């Protein structure tokens, strides 16, 4: 194997000459020379190979809050990149030009794991994020980058739908320090009809992260009017998170805008996000945020103990900071001492709202 094509581990050779990919619950069965649904994993010489190693759809330095992660090194810059393809088929995909790409020309950027780690270090980033499309499908590349970053004291962040089988999941998240998991809805019907997948594997990934890893993770749900934003579904989802994961896992509700194959739906009204936040907090969740709208109250962190404003956010710009942190990164409310879970430092980062494209050749 040469260039951007590398062998993978998670597959089974079948008696009829086809190969089954066992990376994710889709279990794509493909003939020689053909690709799975994700597009970047292909049957070649009787095995599954990944065809996008070292190639990217772009590199950019973002605020960590844009992933979104509100409790992981707030205010710091993160080097973000993705590849092409996806193992879900969401009709509403907001990054469809990347995640639904079937053209390798999308992958205009090239970078080795070492080059990426060095670029993150040079730009003053504290972490690197695998995002824009799901890193599960390019896990071999992501894990090599994560290892190169770890050797330089940089953290690794996965922005993922969590649609991965148990064995590769353990390997994948062993390389990650933080994650944002996209919980797309809370009904099997929504996942099947709109996303081309199933709900339970995602819930299983969330349970795994909470019970069997030290990965800091937060959850995002994109609310689509009339499809996954009913009061009953929001109550059920928040109650499940509270009971299965605990009340301290941050939950982000973000606004949908018409895109890809779902142009007939209206954009999510800000009032819907506020309603969802109210419902989730009424179910006992401590940290519920609104996203993709200008809502300083819904975007800020409030102490569940005394109600004080502990991290003020206006879009991605931090304001008031009232979190104390010990040497382990554990946070506390500066006013009452209540624990504020996450990874914090004594002082917040000052990156602000900047978004800086990066050329690896520069």
C-alpha positions in Angstrom: 0.0 0.0 0.0 1.3 3.4 -0.9 0.4 7.1 -0.7 -2.9 7.8 0.9 -4.1 4.2 1.0 -3.3 2.1 4.1 -4.5 -1.3 5.4 -7.0 -1.5 8.2 -7.8 -4.0 10.9 -11.5 -4.3 11.2 -12.9 -6.5 8.4 -13.7 -10.1 7.6 -13.1 -12.0 4.3 -16.2 -13.8 3.1 -16.3 -17.1 1.2 -17.8 -15.5 -1.9 -14.8 -13.2 -2.3 -16.4 -10.1 -0.8 -15.1 -8.4 2.3 -17.2 -7.2 5.2 -16.0 -4.0 7.0 -16.6 -4.4 10.8 -15.6 -0.8 11.8 -19.2 0.5 12.3 -22.7 -1.0 12.7 -23.4 -0.7 9.0 -21.2 -3.8 8.3 -20.8 -2.9 4.7 -20.1 -5.9 2.5 -18.2 -4.9 -0.6 -16.8 -6.5 -3.7 -13.2 -6.0 -4.8 -12.6 -2.5 -6.0 -15.8 -1.1 -4.4 -16.2 1.2 -1.5 -18.4 1.2 1.6 -21.1 3.8 2.4 -18.4 6.0 4.0 -16.6 6.2 0.7 -13.1 6.2 2.2 -12.9 2.5 3.1 -12.5 0.2 0.1 -12.1 -3.5 -0.7 -8.6 -4.0 -2.3 -6.6 -7.2 -2.6 -9.1 -9.1 -0.3 -9.0 -6.6 2.6 -10.4 -3.3 3.6 -8.1 -0.3 3.1 -8.5 3.4 4.0 -8.0 5.6 1.0 -7.7 9.1 2.6 -4.7 8.7 4.9 -2.7 12.0 5.2 -5.3 14.0 3.1 -7.7 16.6 4.3 -10.5 18.8 3.2 -8.8 21.8 5.0 -7.1 22.9 8.2 -8.2 25.7 10.4 -7.6 27.0 13.9 -10.9 27.5 15.8 -11.9 28.3 19.4 -12.5 25.0 21.3 -16.0 26.2 22.0 -16.9 25.8 18.4 -16.6 22.0 18.5 -18.6 22.6 20.8 -16.7 21.9 24.1 -17.5 24.3 26.9 -15.8 22.5 29.7 -12.5 21.5 28.1 -9.7 24.1 28.2 -12.1 27.0 27.6 -10.9 29.9 25.5 -8.0 27.9 23.9 -7.3 27.4 20.1 -7.7 24.1 18.5 -6.3 23.0 15.1 -9.3 21.4 13.2 -9.4 19.2 10.2 -11.4 16.5 8.5 -11.2 14.3 5.4 -14.2 13.2 3.2 -17.1 10.9 3.5 -19.3 9.7 6.4 -20.8 6.4 7.7 -24.2 8.0 8.2 -26.5 9.5 5.5 -28.2 12.4 7.4 -30.6 14.3 5.1 -29.9 17.5 7.0 -26.1 17.3 7.0 -24.7 20.8 7.7 -21.2 19.8 6.3 -22.6 17.9 3.3 -20.0 19.2 0.9 -17.3 17.4 2.9 -19.1 14.5 4.6 -21.1 13.5 1.5 -18.3 14.0 -0.9 -17.6 11.3 -3.5 -14.7 13.1 -5.0 -11.2 12.7 -3.7 -10.5 16.2 -5.1 -12.2 17.4 -2.0 -9.0 16.4 -0.2 -6.8 19.2 -1.4 -4.7 19.4 1.7 -1.9 16.9 2.7 -0.2 16.5 6.0 1.6 13.8 7.9 0.8 13.2 11.6 4.1 14.9 12.5 3.4 17.9 10.3 0.0 18.3 11.9 1.4 18.1 15.4 4.1 20.6 14.6 1.5 23.0 13.0 -0.7 22.8 16.1 2.3 23.6 18.3 3.5 26.4 16.0 0.0 28.0 16.1 -0.1 27.9 19.9 -3.0 25.3 19.9 -3.6 23.3 23.0 -5.4 20.5 21.1 -6.2 19.1 17.7 -9.8 18.3 16.6 -10.9 15.6 14.1 -14.0 17.2 12.8 -16.0 18.4 9.7 -16.7 14.8 8.9 -16.6 11.8 11.3 -13.1 10.7 12.4 -14.4 7.1 13.0 -14.0 6.5 9.3 -10.4 7.7 9.2 -9.4 6.4 12.6 -6.0 5.1 11.4 -5.0 8.6 10.4 -6.6 10.2 13.5 -4.9 7.8 15.9 -1.5 8.4 14.3 -2.0 12.2 14.6 -3.2 11.8 18.2 -0.1 9.9 19.1 2.2 12.6 17.4 0.3 15.2 19.4 0.5 13.4 22.7 4.3 13.2 22.4 4.2 17.0 22.3 1.8 17.5 25.2 -1.2 18.3 22.9 -4.7 17.0 23.5 -6.9 15.2 20.9 -10.6 15.9 20.3 -13.0 13.7 18.4 -16.2 15.4 17.0 -18.2 12.3 16.2 -21.6 10.7 15.8 -20.4 7.8 17.9 -21.5 5.3 15.2 -18.8 2.6 15.8 -18.6 -1.0 16.9 -17.3 -2.0 20.3 -13.9 -3.4 19.4 -12.7 -0.5 17.3 -14.4 1.9 19.6 -12.0 0.9 22.5 -9.0 1.5 20.3 -10.3 4.8 18.9 -11.2 6.5 22.1 -8.0 5.3 23.8 -6.3 7.9 21.6 -8.7 10.7 22.5 -8.7 13.2 25.4 -12.1 14.7 24.7 -15.1 14.2 22.4 -18.3 15.8 21.4 -20.9 13.2 20.4 -23.7 14.1 18.1 -26.9 12.6 19.5 -29.0 13.3 16.4 -32.4 12.6 18.0 -33.9 10.2 20.5 -36.1 7.9 18.5 -35.1 4.9 16.4 -37.5 6.1 13.7 -35.6 9.4 13.3 -32.2 7.6 13.1 -33.5 5.1 10.5 -35.5 7.5 8.3 -33.4 10.6 8.4 -29.9 9.4 9.3 -29.7 6.0 7.7 -28.6 4.4 11.0 -29.8 3.2 14.4 -30.1 4.9 17.8 -28.9 2.2 20.2 -25.2 2.0 19.0 -24.9 5.7 19.7 -26.4 5.3 23.2 -24.0 2.4 23.7 -21.1 4.6 22.8 -22.2 7.3 25.3 -22.5 4.7 28.0 -19.1 3.4 27.2 -17.5 6.8 27.3 -19.1 7.5 30.7 -18.5 4.2 32.4 -15.2 2.8 30.9 -13.0 5.8 29.8 -11.5 9.0 31.2 -12.4 10.9 28.0 -14.1 14.2 28.7 -17.2 14.3 26.5 -20.2 16.6 25.8 -23.3 16.0 23.7 -24.8 18.0 20.8 -28.3 17.7 19.4 -29.3 19.6 16.3 -33.0 20.5 16.7 -35.0 20.3 13.5 -38.5 21.8 13.6 -41.2 19.1 13.6 -38.7 16.1 13.5 -36.8 15.8 16.8 -37.9 18.8 18.9 -41.1 17.7 20.6 -41.5 18.2 24.3 -41.9 14.5 24.9 -38.8 13.5 23.0 -36.7 16.2 24.7 -37.9 15.1 28.2 -37.1 11.5 27.4 -33.6 12.3 26.1 -32.7 14.5 29.0 -34.0 11.9 31.5 -31.9 9.2 29.8 -28.8 11.4 30.0 -29.4 12.1 33.6 -30.0 8.5 34.6 -27.4 6.8 32.3 -24.6 9.4 32.2 -25.3 11.7 35.1 -26.5 15.3 35.4 -23.0 16.8 34.8 -22.6 15.8 31.1 -22.9 19.0 29.2 -25.7 19.0 26.5 -25.7 21.5 23.6 -28.9 22.2 21.6 -28.0 23.8 18.2 -30.0 25.4 15.5 -30.7 23.7 12.2 -30.6 25.7 8.9 -32.0 24.2 5.7 -29.3 22.4 3.8 -28.4 19.3 1.7 -31.6 17.2 1.2 -33.7 19.1 3.7 -34.4 22.4 2.2 -38.1 22.3 2.9 -37.7 22.7 6.7 -37.6 26.1 8.3 -34.6 27.2 10.4 -34.8 26.4 14.1 -36.3 29.4 16.0 -34.2 30.6 18.9 -37.3 30.0 21.1 -37.1 26.3 20.4 -33.6 26.1 21.7 -34.6 28.0 24.9 -37.6 25.7 25.3 -35.3 22.6 24.9 -32.8 24.1 27.4 -35.6 24.7 30.0 -36.9 21.1 29.6 -33.5 19.5 30.0 -32.7 21.6 33.1 -36.1 20.8 34.5 -35.1 17.1 34.1 -32.1 17.7 36.3 -29.2 18.4 33.8 -26.8 20.9 35.2 -25.1 22.2 32.0 -27.4 22.8 29.0 -26.3 25.2 26.2 -27.8 26.7 23.1 -25.7 27.0 19.9 -25.8 28.6 16.4 -27.8 31.5 17.8 -26.8 34.6 19.7 -27.8 33.7 23.3 -25.3 34.8 25.9 -27.4 33.3 28.7 -27.8 30.0 27.0 -24.2 29.9 26.0 -22.8 30.7 29.4 -21.9 28.3 32.3 -23.9 28.8 35.5 -23.1 27.1 38.9 -25.7 24.5 39.7 -25.0 25.1 43.4 -25.4 28.8 43.9 -26.6 29.9 40.5 -23.6 32.2 39.9 -22.3 33.0 36.4 -19.0 31.1 36.3 -18.1 31.3 32.6 -19.6 34.1 30.5 -19.8 33.5 26.7 -20.9 35.8 23.9 -20.7 33.6 20.9 -17.2 32.2 21.3 -15.8 35.2 23.2 -15.3 34.6 27.0 -16.1 37.3 29.5 -16.5 36.8 33.2 -14.4 33.9 34.6 -15.2 32.6 38.1 -13.7 29.1 38.0 -10.9 27.9 40.2 -8.9 24.9 39.0 -6.5 22.6 40.8 -3.4 20.9 39.4 -5.6 18.0 37.9 -7.8 20.4 36.0 -10.8 20.0 38.2 -12.9 23.1 38.4 -14.9 24.7 41.2 -17.2 27.7 41.4 -15.2 30.6 42.8 -18.2 31.8 44.8 -19.5 28.7 46.6 -16.9 26.0 45.9 -19.3 23.7 44.0 -17.6 21.3 41.6 -17.7 22.3 37.9 -16.8 19.2 36.0 -14.4 19.4 33.0 -10.8 20.3 32.3 -9.9 23.8 33.4 -6.9 25.9 34.0 -6.3 28.8 36.4 -6.8 31.3 33.6 -8.9 30.9 30.5 -7.5 31.0 27.0 -7.7 34.3 25.1 -8.2 33.0 21.6 -11.7 34.5 21.3 -13.8 34.2 18.1 -11.0 34.0 15.6 -11.0 31.4 12.8 -7.7 31.1 11.0 -7.2 28.9 8.0 -3.9 27.1 7.9 -1.8 26.0 4.9 0.4 23.1 5.8 3.0 24.3 3.2 3.5 27.6 4.9 
